Amino acid sequence: MSNAAFIDDWNNIIPFKIKVTDLEKPTEQFVYKSILQFFKLMHYDVASYENMYSDSNETLTMKRVELVARINYIYQLCSDSKQTSFLYVDLVKPTGKKIIHLLKVLLNYLFYTNMVKETVLEKANNCTQEYSELNAKLNQEQITKEENKIRANKINRHIDDLKLHLPQLKNQIETLQQRKHKLQENISSLKANDQQLADKIIKLKIEHSELAELLVADDEASSVREIKQSLTREIETLTETEKELQQAYQIHVSSINQIRPCNALLEKMLLIGMDESCKNIRGAIVELNSLCDKLRKQRNNLTNLSDTLQNNCEELDGLLADKNQELEVRRKVLEKNDRRKDSKHLEQEKRLKALDQANEIYAQLLVVQKAEMQRVIVMVEQALKFIN
């Protein structure tokens, strides 16, 4: 490249204009200003060199050395020959040949950087965008990882809670199984009672057909009816009392069954031989034993009372049977009274209707017990599945 073409290219790009005389006889200020403009176009930090000629001689020398080192580094980087160097003397006492070569190398380097700047910036922007995307993805994965850790910790805590509740669930299953057995027994008893009621209904229907032709006097029928109603009310009262006693008996039996394991466990603990701190437990055991004895006595009393009531009910059933036989004899004697025959027939229909209603009540009770039994079975199956 000729010097004229070089000067034109330089003046078109760099604000600091040069002339042919500047290249023929370069000065330190010319080299300094040319290099400073080049560094500014390269976006280098040159603030420390702008006013260096106003500093002291010692500081000026140090900054000259730094500036020469930076120039030499770029000069060797862009030059074809690695043996070319820019020395301190080239700045202080520059020569035309060396300065022209330096400025041409720097101008070519500036051309090159401007040419590849857009490509490099595009690649840099792509890399920056890719880095941002990867960083966002990494952050999202980290957030997901933390959420999974939190979820795993919650699951572990839930598993620990379930392990803690497992003995309680087993106890509930045992309780439900016991309740299931009791409900099965109740269902069996209700089925037997239902069968007995069905047999009684059949017998009463037979009696109704036999007594359809019998006659009875109004006064005697009213008297027998009152006696029967009185006995029925007494039987109902005794039946309710028996049910209440049976419920109390079941409650006491349940309490005794709950106390027995505790009592046995405490007796075993006493056999081990514990220190003075167990005196309160021993006292509690004594109280539980006394409470257990009281509950046994109450259970025996309730059992005796239940047996007595059962005997009374049987006696009342026998008395009712005797009255029914007496009524049957009197009906046979008063066989010819047709009007009273219709009255007795209506009474027997009412009785049959009452028995049918009682049968329906027992049937509903049986349905309720079956539903309760099914619910208990479902709960037991769910608990077993949960444990498994």
ROSEPA-580565 format. One record per residue: residue number from 0; residue in one letter; x, y, z of N, C-alpha, C in turn. Coordinates in steps of 0.1 Angstrom, whole numbers, plus 5000, padded with zeros to 4 digits. Example, Ala and Ser with C-alpha at 12.3 -4.5 7.8 and 13.67 -1.06 7.14 Angstrom:
REM residues 2
  nr rest  npx  npy  npz capx capy capz  cpx  cpy  cpz
   0    a 5132 4943 5078 5123 4955 5078 5132 4967 5078
   1    s 5128 4978 5071 5137 4989 5071 5129 5000 5079
***
This chain:
REM residues 388
  nr rest  npx  npy  npz capx capy capz  cpx  cpy  cpz
   0    m 5009 4988 5000 5000 5000 5000 5009 5012 5000
   1    s 5006 5022 4991 5014 5034 4990 5011 5043 5002
   2    n 5019 5053 5005 5017 5062 5016 5005 5070 5014
   3    a 5002 5075 5001 4991 5083 4998 4978 5075 5001
   4    a 4977 5063 4996 4965 5055 4998 4963 5052 5013
   5    f 4975 5050 5020 4974 5048 5035 4968 5060 5042
   6    i 4973 5072 5038 4969 5084 5044 4954 5086 5042
   7    d 4949 5083 5030 4935 5085 5027 4927 5075 5035
   8    d 4931 5062 5036 4924 5053 5044 4924 5057 5059
   9    w 4935 5061 5063 4936 5066 5078 4927 5077 5081
  10    n 4927 5087 5072 4919 5099 5075 4904 5096 5073
  11    n 4900 5086 5065 4886 5083 5064 4880 5075 5076
  12    i 4889 5069 5084 4884 5061 5095 4887 5068 5108
  13    i 4900 5073 5110 4904 5078 5123 4903 5093 5123
  14    p 4897 5099 5134 4895 5113 5135 4908 5121 5135
  15    f 4918 5116 5140 4931 5123 5140 4937 5122 5126
  16    k 4938 5133 5120 4942 5134 5106 4957 5135 5105
  17    i 4963 5128 5095 4977 5128 5093 4980 5134 5079
  18    k 4993 5138 5078 4998 5143 5065 5011 5136 5061
  19    v 5015 5139 5049 5027 5132 5044 5039 5137 5052
  20    t 5040 5150 5056 5051 5155 5063 5052 5149 5077
  21    d 5040 5145 5083 5040 5138 5096 5046 5125 5095
  22    l 5044 5118 5084 5050 5105 5082 5065 5105 5079
  23    e 5069 5116 5072 5083 5117 5068 5092 5121 5080
  24    k 5087 5130 5088 5094 5134 5100 5085 5133 5112
  25    p 5083 5121 5117 5073 5119 5129 5079 5124 5141
  26    t 5071 5129 5150 5075 5134 5163 5068 5125 5174
  27    e 5073 5127 5186 5067 5119 5197 5052 5122 5199
  28    q 5048 5135 5198 5034 5139 5200 5026 5133 5189
  29    f 5031 5132 5176 5024 5126 5165 5021 5112 5168
  30    v 5032 5105 5172 5030 5090 5175 5020 5088 5186
  31    y 5022 5097 5197 5014 5096 5209 4999 5098 5205
  32    k 4996 5108 5198 4982 5111 5194 4976 5101 5185
  33    s 4984 5096 5175 4979 5085 5166 4976 5073 5174
  34    i 4985 5068 5182 4982 5056 5190 4970 5058 5199
  35    l 4969 5070 5205 4958 5072 5215 4944 5072 5208
  36    q 4944 5077 5195 4931 5076 5188 4928 5062 5184
  37    f 4939 5055 5180 4936 5040 5177 4931 5033 5188
  38    f 4937 5035 5200 4932 5028 5213 4917 5032 5216
  39    k 4914 5045 5213 4900 5049 5216 4890 5042 5206
  40    l 4894 5041 5193 4886 5033 5184 4885 5019 5188
  41    m 4895 5013 5194 4895 4999 5199 4888 4998 5212
  42    h 4883 5009 5218 4876 5009 5230 4885 5005 5242
  43    y 4897 5009 5241 4907 5006 5252 4905 5018 5262
  44    d 4909 5015 5274 4909 5025 5285 4922 5033 5284
  45    v 4921 5045 5280 4933 5054 5278 4933 5066 5287
  46    a 4924 5066 5297 4922 5078 5305 4935 5081 5312
  47    s 4943 5071 5316 4956 5074 5324 4967 5080 5315
  48    y 4965 5079 5301 4975 5084 5292 4972 5098 5286
  49    e 4959 5102 5288 4955 5114 5281 4963 5127 5286
  50    n 4966 5128 5298 4973 5139 5304 4987 5135 5310
  51    m 4993 5125 5304 5005 5120 5310 5017 5130 5309
  52    y 5016 5139 5298 5027 5148 5296 5026 5160 5306
  53    s 5016 5160 5314 5015 5171 5325 5020 5165 5338
  54    d 5023 5152 5339 5029 5146 5351 5044 5149 5352
  55    s 5049 5144 5363 5063 5146 5366 5071 5137 5356
  56    n 5084 5140 5356 5093 5132 5347 5093 5117 5350
  57    e 5093 5114 5363 5093 5100 5367 5081 5093 5363
  58    t 5069 5100 5366 5056 5094 5362 5055 5093 5347
  59    l 5059 5103 5340 5059 5103 5326 5067 5091 5320
  60    t 5078 5089 5326 5087 5078 5321 5079 5064 5323
  61    m 5073 5063 5334 5066 5050 5337 5054 5048 5328
  62    k 5047 5059 5325 5036 5058 5316 5040 5056 5301
  63    r 5052 5062 5298 5057 5059 5284 5060 5044 5283
  64    v 5067 5038 5293 5070 5024 5293 5057 5016 5292
  65    e 5047 5019 5299 5034 5011 5298 5028 5013 5284
  66    l 5028 5025 5279 5023 5027 5266 5031 5020 5255
  67    v 5044 5020 5256 5052 5013 5247 5049 4998 5247
  68    a 5048 4992 5260 5045 4978 5261 5032 4974 5255
  69    r 5022 4982 5256 5009 4979 5250 5009 4980 5235
  70    i 5016 4991 5230 5018 4992 5216 5026 4980 5210
  71    n 5036 4976 5217 5045 4965 5212 5037 4952 5212
  72    y 5028 4950 5222 5020 4938 5222 5011 4937 5210
  73    i 5004 4948 5207 4995 4948 5195 5003 4947 5182
  74    y 5015 4954 5182 5023 4954 5170 5028 4940 5167
  75    q 5033 4933 5176 5038 4919 5174 5026 4910 5171
  76    l 5015 4912 5177 5003 4904 5175 4998 4905 5160
  77    c 4998 4917 5155 4993 4919 5141 5003 4919 5130
  78    s 5016 4919 5134 5027 4920 5124 5029 4906 5118
  79    d 5034 4906 5106 5037 4893 5100 5050 4887 5106
  80    s 5059 4895 5110 5072 4890 5116 5071 4893 5131
  81    k 5074 4882 5138 5074 4883 5153 5087 4890 5158
  82    q 5096 4892 5149 5109 4898 5153 5108 4914 5153
  83    t 5097 4919 5147 5096 4934 5148 5091 4937 5162
  84    s 5096 4948 5167 5093 4953 5181 5092 4968 5181
  85    f 5084 4973 5190 5083 4987 5192 5089 4990 5205
  86    l 5100 4998 5205 5108 5000 5217 5105 5014 5222
  87    y 5111 5016 5234 5109 5029 5240 5115 5041 5232
  88    v 5126 5038 5225 5133 5048 5217 5124 5051 5205
  89    d 5116 5041 5200 5107 5044 5189 5096 5054 5192
  90    l 5093 5055 5205 5083 5065 5209 5090 5079 5211
  91    v 5101 5078 5218 5108 5091 5221 5114 5097 5209
  92    k 5121 5089 5201 5127 5094 5188 5123 5085 5177
  93    p 5111 5088 5172 5106 5079 5161 5112 5081 5148
  94    t 5112 5071 5140 5117 5072 5126 5105 5070 5116
  95    g 5106 5076 5105 5095 5075 5095 5092 5061 5091
  96    k 5102 5053 5087 5100 5039 5083 5093 5031 5093
  97    k 5097 5032 5106 5092 5023 5116 5077 5028 5120
  98    i 5075 5041 5120 5062 5046 5123 5051 5043 5112
  99    i 5056 5044 5099 5047 5041 5088 5043 5026 5089
 100    h 5053 5018 5091 5049 5003 5092 5040 5000 5104
 101    l 5043 5007 5115 5034 5005 5127 5020 5009 5125
 102    l 5018 5022 5119 5005 5027 5117 4997 5018 5106
 103    k 5004 5014 5096 4998 5005 5086 4993 4992 5092
 104    v 5001 4986 5101 4997 4974 5108 4985 4976 5117
 105    l 4985 4987 5124 4974 4990 5133 4961 4993 5125
 106    l 4963 5000 5113 4951 5003 5105 4945 4990 5099
 107    n 4954 4981 5094 4949 4968 5090 4942 4960 5101
 108    y 4947 4961 5113 4941 4954 5124 4927 4961 5127
 109    l 4926 4974 5126 4913 4981 5128 4903 4977 5117
 110    f 4908 4976 5104 4900 4971 5094 4894 4957 5097
 111    y 4903 4949 5101 4899 4935 5104 4889 4934 5116
 112    t 4892 4941 5126 4882 4941 5138 4869 4947 5134
 113    n 4868 4957 5125 4855 4962 5121 4848 4952 5112
 114    m 4856 4945 5104 4850 4935 5095 4844 4923 5102
 115    v 4850 4919 5113 4845 4907 5120 4837 4910 5132
 116    k 4836 4924 5135 4829 4928 5147 4814 4923 5147
 117    e 4807 4925 5135 4793 4921 5135 4791 4906 5137
 118    t 4800 4898 5129 4799 4883 5131 4802 4879 5145
 119    v 4812 4885 5151 4816 4882 5165 4805 4886 5174
 120    l 4799 4898 5172 4788 4902 5181 4776 4893 5180
 121    e 4773 4889 5167 4762 4880 5165 4764 4867 5172
 122    k 4776 4861 5171 4779 4849 5178 4779 4851 5193
 123    a 4784 4862 5197 4784 4865 5212 4770 4866 5217
 124    n 4761 4873 5209 4747 4874 5213 4741 4861 5214
 125    n 4744 4852 5203 4738 4839 5203 4743 4831 5216
 126    c 4756 4832 5218 4761 4825 5230 4755 4830 5243
 127    t 4753 4843 5243 4747 4849 5255 4733 4844 5257
 128    q 4725 4844 5246 4712 4839 5247 4711 4825 5251
 129    e 4720 4817 5244 4720 4802 5248 4724 4800 5262
 130    y 4734 4809 5267 4738 4808 5281 4726 4811 5290
 131    s 4718 4822 5286 4707 4826 5294 4696 4815 5295
 132    e 4694 4808 5283 4684 4798 5282 4689 4786 5291
 133    l 4702 4782 5289 4707 4771 5297 4707 4774 5312
 134    n 4710 4787 5316 4709 4791 5330 4695 4790 5335
 135    a 4685 4795 5327 4671 4794 5331 4667 4780 5333
 136    k 4671 4771 5323 4668 4757 5324 4674 4751 5336
 137    l 4686 4754 5339 4693 4749 5351 4686 4754 5364
 138    n 4682 4766 5364 4675 4771 5376 4662 4764 5377
 139    q 4655 4762 5366 4642 4754 5367 4644 4740 5372
 140    e 4655 4734 5367 4658 4720 5371 4661 4720 5386
 141    q 4668 4731 5390 4672 4732 5405 4659 4734 5413
 142    i 4650 4742 5408 4637 4744 5415 4629 4731 5416
 143    t 4629 4724 5404 4622 4711 5404 4628 4701 5414
 144    k 4642 4701 5414 4649 4692 5423 4646 4696 5438
 145    e 4645 4709 5441 4642 4713 5455 4627 4709 5458
 146    e 4618 4711 5448 4604 4707 5450 4603 4692 5452
 147    n 4611 4684 5444 4611 4669 5446 4616 4666 5460
 148    k 4627 4673 5465 4632 4670 5478 4622 4673 5489
 149    i 4615 4684 5487 4604 4688 5497 4593 4677 5497
 150    r 4589 4673 5484 4579 4663 5483 4583 4650 5489
 151    a 4596 4646 5487 4601 4634 5493 4601 4635 5508
 152    n 4605 4646 5513 4605 4648 5528 4591 4647 5533
 153    k 4581 4653 5526 4568 4652 5531 4563 4637 5531
 154    i 4567 4630 5520 4563 4616 5519 4569 4608 5530
 155    n 4582 4611 5533 4589 4603 5544 4582 4606 5557
 156    r 4579 4619 5559 4572 4623 5572 4558 4616 5573
 157    h 4551 4615 5561 4538 4609 5561 4540 4594 5564
 158    i 4551 4588 5558 4553 4574 5561 4556 4571 5576
 159    d 4564 4581 5581 4567 4579 5596 4554 4581 5604
 160    d 4546 4590 5600 4533 4592 5607 4525 4579 5606
 161    l 4524 4573 5594 4517 4561 5592 4523 4550 5601
 162    k 4536 4549 5601 4542 4539 5610 4538 4541 5624
 163    l 4538 4553 5629 4534 4556 5643 4519 4552 5645
 164    h 4511 4554 5635 4496 4551 5636 4493 4537 5633
 165    l 4503 4529 5629 4501 4515 5625 4496 4507 5637
 166    p 4502 4508 5649 4496 4500 5661 4482 4504 5664
 167    q 4479 4517 5663 4466 4522 5665 4456 4516 5655
 168    l 4460 4516 5642 4452 4510 5632 4450 4495 5634
 169    k 4460 4488 5639 4459 4474 5642 4449 4472 5653
 170    n 4449 4481 5663 4440 4480 5674 4426 4482 5669
 171    q 4424 4492 5661 4411 4495 5655 4406 4483 5647
 172    i 4415 4477 5639 4411 4465 5632 4406 4454 5641
 173    e 4414 4452 5652 4410 4441 5661 4396 4445 5667
 174    t 4394 4458 5671 4382 4462 5676 4370 4460 5666
 175    l 4373 4463 5654 4363 4462 5643 4360 4447 5641
 176    q 4370 4438 5642 4368 4424 5640 4359 4419 5652
 177    q 4362 4424 5664 4354 4420 5675 4340 4424 5673
 178    r 4339 4437 5669 4325 4442 5666 4318 4434 5655
 179    k 4326 4430 5645 4321 4421 5635 4315 4408 5640
 180    h 4323 4402 5649 4318 4390 5655 4305 4392 5663
 181    k 4305 4403 5671 4293 4406 5679 4281 4408 5670
 182    l 4283 4416 5659 4272 4418 5649 4268 4405 5642
 183    q 4277 4396 5640 4273 4384 5634 4265 4376 5644
 184    e 4269 4376 5657 4261 4370 5667 4247 4376 5668
 185    n 4247 4390 5667 4234 4396 5668 4225 4393 5656
 186    i 4231 4392 5644 4224 4388 5632 4218 4374 5634
 187    s 4226 4365 5639 4221 4351 5641 4210 4351 5651
 188    s 4211 4359 5662 4200 4360 5671 4188 4366 5665
 189    l 4190 4376 5657 4178 4383 5651 4171 4373 5641
 190    k 4180 4366 5634 4174 4356 5625 4166 4345 5633
 191    a 4171 4341 5644 4164 4331 5652 4151 4337 5657
 192    n 4152 4350 5662 4140 4357 5667 4130 4358 5655
 193    d 4135 4361 5643 4126 4363 5632 4119 4350 5629
 194    q 4126 4339 5630 4120 4326 5627 4110 4323 5638
 195    q 4113 4326 5650 4103 4324 5661 4091 4332 5659
 196    l 4093 4345 5655 4081 4353 5652 4073 4347 5640
 197    a 4080 4342 5630 4072 4336 5619 4064 4324 5624
 198    d 4071 4316 5632 4063 4304 5638 4051 4309 5646
 199    k 4053 4319 5654 4042 4324 5662 4031 4330 5654
 200    i 4035 4337 5643 4024 4342 5634 4016 4331 5627
 201    i 4023 4320 5624 4016 4308 5618 4007 4302 5628
 202    k 4012 4301 5640 4004 4295 5651 3991 4304 5654
 203    l 3994 4317 5654 3983 4326 5657 3972 4326 5645
 204    k 3977 4325 5633 3968 4324 5622 3959 4311 5623
 205    i 3966 4301 5628 3958 4288 5630 3948 4290 5641
 206    e 3953 4296 5652 3943 4299 5663 3932 4308 5658
 207    h 3936 4318 5650 3926 4327 5645 3915 4320 5637
 208    s 3920 4311 5629 3910 4303 5621 3901 4294 5629
 209    e 3907 4289 5641 3900 4281 5650 3890 4289 5658
 210    l 3894 4301 5662 3886 4309 5671 3876 4318 5663
 211    a 3877 4317 5650 3868 4326 5641 3853 4322 5644
 212    e 3851 4310 5649 3837 4306 5651 3833 4307 5665
 213    l 3842 4310 5674 3839 4311 5689 3832 4324 5692
 214    l 3824 4323 5703 3817 4335 5708 3822 4338 5722
 215    v 3820 4351 5726 3825 4355 5739 3816 4367 5743
 216    a 3813 4368 5756 3805 4379 5761 3813 4392 5762
 217    d 3806 4403 5761 3812 4416 5761 3820 4418 5774
 218    d 3814 4416 5785 3820 4418 5798 3832 4410 5800
 219    e 3831 4397 5797 3842 4388 5798 3854 4391 5789
 220    a 3850 4395 5776 3860 4398 5766 3867 4411 5771
 221    s 3860 4421 5776 3866 4433 5781 3876 4430 5792
 222    s 3871 4421 5802 3880 4418 5813 3892 4411 5809
 223    v 3891 4401 5800 3903 4394 5795 3912 4403 5787
 224    r 3906 4412 5780 3914 4422 5772 3922 4431 5781
 225    e 3916 4436 5792 3923 4444 5801 3934 4437 5808
 226    i 3931 4424 5812 3942 4416 5818 3953 4414 5808
 227    k 3950 4411 5796 3960 4409 5786 3968 4421 5783
 228    q 3961 4433 5782 3969 4445 5780 3978 4449 5792
 229    s 3973 4446 5804 3981 4448 5816 3993 4440 5816
 230    l 3991 4427 5812 4003 4418 5812 4013 4422 5800
 231    t 4007 4426 5789 4015 4430 5778 4024 4442 5782
 232    r 4018 4452 5788 4025 4464 5793 4036 4460 5803
 233    e 4033 4451 5812 4043 4447 5821 4054 4439 5815
 234    i 4051 4431 5805 4061 4424 5797 4070 4434 5790
 235    e 4064 4444 5783 4072 4454 5776 4081 4462 5786
 236    t 4076 4465 5798 4084 4472 5808 4096 4464 5812
 237    l 4093 4451 5814 4104 4442 5819 4114 4440 5807
 238    t 4109 4440 5795 4118 4438 5783 4127 4450 5782
 239    e 4122 4462 5783 4130 4474 5782 4140 4474 5793
 240    t 4136 4470 5806 4145 4469 5817 4156 4459 5814
 241    e 4152 4448 5808 4162 4438 5805 4172 4443 5795
 242    k 4167 4451 5784 4176 4456 5774 4186 4466 5781
 243    e 4181 4475 5789 4190 4484 5796 4201 4477 5804
 244    l 4196 4466 5811 4206 4459 5819 4216 4451 5810
 245    q 4211 4447 5799 4220 4440 5790 4231 4450 5784
 246    q 4226 4462 5781 4235 4473 5777 4246 4476 5787
 247    a 4240 4478 5800 4250 4481 5811 4260 4469 5813
 248    y 4254 4457 5811 4263 4445 5813 4274 4445 5802
 249    q 4270 4448 5790 4280 4449 5779 4290 4459 5781
 250    i 4286 4471 5786 4295 4482 5789 4305 4477 5800
 251    h 4300 4471 5811 4309 4466 5821 4318 4455 5816
 252    v 4313 4447 5808 4322 4436 5802 4333 4442 5794
 253    s 4329 4453 5785 4339 4459 5777 4350 4466 5786
 254    s 4345 4472 5797 4355 4479 5806 4364 4468 5813
 255    i 4358 4457 5817 4366 4446 5823 4377 4441 5813
 256    n 4372 4440 5800 4381 4435 5790 4392 4445 5787
 257    q 4389 4458 5788 4400 4468 5786 4409 4468 5798
 258    i 4404 4465 5810 4412 4466 5822 4421 4454 5824
 259    r 4416 4443 5819 4424 4430 5821 4438 4431 5815
 260    p 4440 4435 5802 4454 4436 5797 4462 4445 5805
 261    c 4457 4457 5809 4465 4466 5817 4468 4460 5830
 262    n 4459 4453 5836 4461 4446 5849 4472 4436 5848
 263    a 4471 4428 5837 4481 4417 5836 4495 4423 5833
 264    l 4495 4434 5825 4508 4441 5822 4514 4447 5835
 265    l 4506 4453 5843 4511 4459 5855 4516 4448 5865
 266    e 4509 4437 5865 4513 4426 5874 4527 4421 5870
 267    k 4529 4420 5856 4542 4415 5851 4553 4425 5855
 268    m 4549 4438 5854 4559 4449 5858 4562 4448 5873
 269    l 4552 4444 5881 4555 4443 5895 4564 4431 5898
 270    l 4563 4420 5890 4571 4409 5892 4586 4411 5889
 271    i 4588 4421 5881 4602 4424 5877 4610 4430 5889
 272    g 4603 4437 5897 4610 4443 5909 4615 4457 5906
 273    m 4606 4467 5906 4610 4480 5902 4613 4489 5915
 274    d 4618 4501 5913 4623 4509 5924 4611 4516 5930
 275    e 4614 4526 5939 4604 4533 5947 4595 4542 5938
 276    s 4600 4545 5926 4592 4554 5917 4579 4547 5912
 277    c 4578 4533 5914 4567 4526 5909 4556 4524 5919
 278    k 4557 4531 5931 4547 4530 5941 4533 4535 5936
 279    n 4533 4545 5929 4521 4551 5924 4514 4541 5914
 280    i 4523 4534 5906 4517 4524 5897 4511 4512 5905
 281    r 4518 4508 5916 4512 4497 5924 4499 4501 5930
 282    g 4498 4514 5934 4486 4519 5940 4475 4519 5929
 283    a 4479 4523 5917 4469 4523 5906 4464 4509 5903
 284    i 4474 4499 5904 4470 4485 5902 4460 4480 5912
 285    v 4463 4484 5925 4453 4480 5935 4440 4486 5933
 286    e 4439 4499 5929 4426 4505 5926 4420 4498 5914
 287    l 4428 4495 5904 4422 4488 5892 4417 4474 5896
 288    n 4424 4467 5904 4419 4454 5909 4406 4455 5916
 289    s 4406 4465 5925 4393 4467 5933 4382 4471 5924
 290    l 4385 4480 5914 4375 4484 5904 4370 4472 5896
 291    c 4380 4463 5892 4376 4451 5885 4368 4442 5893
 292    d 4371 4440 5906 4362 4432 5915 4348 4438 5915
 293    k 4347 4451 5917 4334 4457 5918 4326 4455 5905
 294    l 4333 4457 5894 4326 4454 5881 4322 4440 5879
 295    r 4330 4430 5884 4326 4416 5884 4314 4414 5892
 296    k 4314 4420 5904 4302 4419 5913 4289 4425 5906
 297    q 4291 4437 5900 4280 4443 5893 4275 4434 5881
 298    r 4285 4428 5875 4281 4419 5864 4274 4407 5869
 299    n 4278 4401 5880 4271 4390 5885 4257 4394 5890
 300    n 4256 4406 5896 4243 4411 5900 4234 4413 5888
 301    l 4239 4419 5878 4231 4422 5866 4227 4409 5859
 302    t 4236 4399 5860 4233 4386 5854 4222 4379 5862
 303    n 4223 4380 5875 4212 4374 5883 4199 4381 5881
 304    l 4200 4395 5880 4187 4402 5878 4182 4399 5864
 305    s 4190 4397 5854 4186 4394 5841 4179 4380 5841
 306    d 4185 4371 5848 4179 4357 5849 4166 4358 5856
 307    t 4165 4366 5867 4152 4368 5874 4141 4373 5865
 308    l 4145 4384 5857 4136 4389 5848 4131 4379 5837
 309    q 4141 4371 5833 4138 4361 5823 4128 4351 5829
 310    n 4130 4347 5841 4121 4338 5848 4107 4344 5849
 311    n 4107 4357 5853 4094 4364 5854 4087 4365 5841
 312    c 4095 4367 5830 4088 4368 5817 4083 4354 5813
 313    e 4090 4343 5817 4085 4330 5814 4072 4327 5822
 314    e 4072 4331 5835 4060 4329 5843 4048 4337 5837
 315    l 4051 4350 5832 4040 4357 5826 4036 4351 5813
 316    d 4045 4345 5806 4041 4338 5794 4032 4326 5797
 317    g 4035 4319 5808 4027 4308 5812 4013 4313 5817
 318    l 4013 4324 5824 4000 4329 5829 3992 4334 5817
 319    l 3999 4340 5807 3992 4344 5795 3986 4332 5788
 320    a 3994 4322 5787 3989 4309 5781 3977 4304 5788
 321    d 3977 4304 5801 3966 4299 5809 3953 4308 5807
 322    k 3956 4321 5806 3944 4330 5803 3939 4327 5789
 323    n 3948 4325 5780 3943 4322 5767 3935 4309 5766
 324    q 3939 4299 5774 3932 4287 5775 3918 4289 5781
 325    e 3918 4297 5792 3905 4300 5798 3896 4308 5789
 326    l 3902 4317 5781 3894 4324 5772 3888 4315 5761
 327    e 3897 4306 5757 3892 4296 5747 3880 4288 5752
 328    v 3881 4284 5765 3870 4276 5771 3857 4284 5771
 329    r 3858 4297 5775 3847 4306 5776 3841 4308 5762
 330    r 3850 4310 5752 3845 4312 5739 3837 4300 5734
 331    k 3841 4288 5737 3834 4276 5733 3820 4275 5740
 332    v 3819 4280 5752 3806 4280 5759 3797 4289 5753
 333    l 3802 4301 5748 3793 4312 5742 3794 4311 5727
 334    e 3791 4299 5722 3793 4296 5708 3783 4302 5699
 335    k 3770 4305 5705 3759 4308 5696 3757 4323 5694
 336    n 3766 4332 5700 3764 4346 5699 3771 4351 5687
 337    d 3764 4354 5676 3771 4358 5663 3776 4372 5664
 338    r 3770 4381 5670 3774 4394 5670 3788 4396 5677
 339    r 3789 4389 5689 3802 4389 5696 3813 4381 5688
 340    k 3809 4372 5680 3818 4365 5672 3826 4375 5663
 341    d 3818 4385 5656 3825 4394 5648 3834 4403 5656
 342    s 3830 4407 5668 3839 4415 5676 3852 4408 5679
 343    k 3851 4395 5683 3863 4388 5686 3872 4386 5673
 344    h 3865 4384 5662 3873 4383 5649 3881 4396 5646
 345    l 3874 4407 5649 3881 4420 5647 3893 4421 5656
 346    e 3891 4417 5669 3902 4418 5678 3914 4409 5674
 347    q 3911 4397 5669 3922 4388 5664 3929 4394 5652
 348    e 3922 4401 5644 3928 4408 5632 3938 4419 5637
 349    k 3933 4426 5647 3942 4437 5652 3954 4431 5658
 350    r 3953 4419 5665 3964 4413 5671 3974 4408 5660
 351    l 3968 4402 5650 3977 4398 5638 3984 4410 5632
 352    k 3977 4421 5631 3983 4433 5625 3994 4438 5634
 353    a 3992 4437 5647 4003 4441 5656 4015 4432 5655
 354    l 4012 4419 5654 4023 4410 5652 4030 4412 5639
 355    d 4022 4415 5628 4029 4418 5615 4038 4430 5616
 356    q 4033 4440 5623 4041 4452 5625 4054 4449 5633
 357    a 4052 4441 5644 4064 4437 5651 4074 4429 5642
 358    n 4068 4421 5633 4077 4413 5624 4084 4423 5615
 359    e 4077 4433 5610 4084 4443 5601 4095 4450 5608
 360    i 4092 4454 5621 4102 4461 5629 4115 4452 5631
 361    y 4113 4439 5634 4124 4430 5635 4131 4429 5621
 362    a 4123 4429 5610 4130 4428 5597 4138 4440 5594
 363    q 4133 4452 5597 4140 4464 5596 4153 4464 5604
 364    l 4151 4460 5617 4163 4459 5625 4173 4449 5620
 365    l 4169 4438 5614 4178 4429 5608 4185 4435 5596
 366    v 4178 4443 5588 4184 4450 5577 4195 4460 5582
 367    v 4191 4468 5592 4201 4477 5598 4213 4470 5603
 368    q 4211 4459 5610 4223 4451 5615 4231 4446 5603
 369    k 4225 4441 5593 4232 4436 5581 4240 4448 5575
 370    a 4234 4460 5574 4241 4471 5568 4253 4475 5577
 371    e 4251 4475 5590 4262 4477 5599 4273 4467 5598
 372    m 4269 4455 5596 4279 4444 5595 4287 4446 5582
 373    q 4280 4450 5571 4287 4452 5558 4296 4464 5559
 374    r 4292 4474 5566 4301 4486 5568 4313 4482 5576
 375    v 4312 4474 5586 4323 4470 5594 4333 4461 5585
 376    i 4327 4452 5577 4335 4444 5569 4343 4452 5559
 377    v 4336 4463 5553 4343 4472 5544 4354 4479 5550
 378    m 4352 4484 5563 4362 4491 5570 4374 4482 5573
 379    v 4371 4470 5577 4382 4460 5580 4390 4457 5567
 380    e 4383 4455 5556 4391 4453 5543 4399 4465 5539
 381    q 4393 4477 5541 4401 4489 5538 4414 4490 5547
 382    a 4412 4487 5560 4423 4488 5569 4434 4478 5565
 383    l 4429 4466 5561 4439 4455 5558 4446 4459 5545
 384    k 4439 4465 5535 4446 4470 5523 4456 4481 5526
 385    f 4452 4490 5535 4461 4501 5539 4473 4496 5545
 386    i 4472 4486 5554 4484 4480 5561 4492 4473 5551
 387    n 4486 4465 5542 4494 4458 5532 4501 4468 5523
***
